[in-house]
Amino acid sequence: MTDERMGERLWAALRRLPPGSGVVVRHRSLPAAERRALLRRIRRIAQARRLTVSAAGLWGAQHGGRTPFTAAAHDRREAIAAARAGARYLFVSPIYPTRSHPGAPALGPRKAATVARGLGVDIIALGGMDARRWRRLRHLGFTGWAGIDALTP
């Protein structure tokens, strides 16, 4: 997950991702031309490193379908709406308590797994995730996991 707070750390984070990982571009506050330029630069790096690139929310949909877009879901209603809107990846969160959303109630692994089951989208676990937690819940139907603190140098 990228955003403006990463600054130049973004490039180091991209280099640390293993091939097959994904990058969700979330630089929403940048002017459109700067966002497009940033997305092009990220795509070049991603192609060379075999990473998947998607854009967060409807910002991704506005790129003419060239960049798959993501959506977040905190309950079944949001998951259904996102799938109907054409989201390719659905971030179900928060699975566990997370520093980025202090005090937000965590779904827990089993409840989170039911939020998007059967909707035909890739389900990504988000919220307090790390590699150890991923190993404990990957059998529940999630395609992968995402993190901010777990992956940022």
KAJOZI-V394703 format. One record per residue. N is the residue number from 1. PHI is phi as a letter, one per 40 degrees, with the letter a starting at -180 (NA if undefined). Layout:
n: {N/N}
phi: {PHI/PHI}
This chain:
n: {1/2/3/4/5/6/7/8/9/10/11/12/13/14/15/16/17/18/19/20/21/22/23/24/25/26/27/28/29/30/31/32/33/34/35/36/37/38/39/40/41/42/43/44/45/46/47/48/49/50/51/52/53/54/55/56/57/58/59/60/61/62/63/64/65/66/67/68/69/70/71/72/73/74/75/76/77/78/79/80/81/82/83/84/85/86/87/88/89/90/91/92/93/94/95/96/97/98/99/100/101/102/103/104/105/106/107/108/109/110/111/112/113/114/115/116/117/118/119/120/121/122/123/124/125/126/127/128/129/130/131/132/133/134/135/136/137/138/139/140/141/142/143/144/145/146/147/148/149/150/151/152/153}
phi: {NA/b/a/c/c/c/f/c/c/d/c/c/c/c/c/c/c/c/d/g/c/b/b/b/c/b/c/c/c/c/d/d/c/c/c/c/c/c/c/c/c/c/c/c/c/c/c/c/b/g/b/c/b/b/b/c/f/c/d/c/c/c/c/g/g/c/b/d/b/b/a/b/b/b/a/c/d/c/c/c/c/c/c/c/c/h/d/c/b/b/c/c/a/c/c/b/d/b/c/c/b/c/g/c/c/c/c/g/d/c/c/d/c/c/d/b/d/g/c/g/b/c/b/b/c/a/h/g/c/a/c/c/c/d/d/c/b/c/c/c/h/c/c/a/b/b/a/b/c/c/b/c/c}
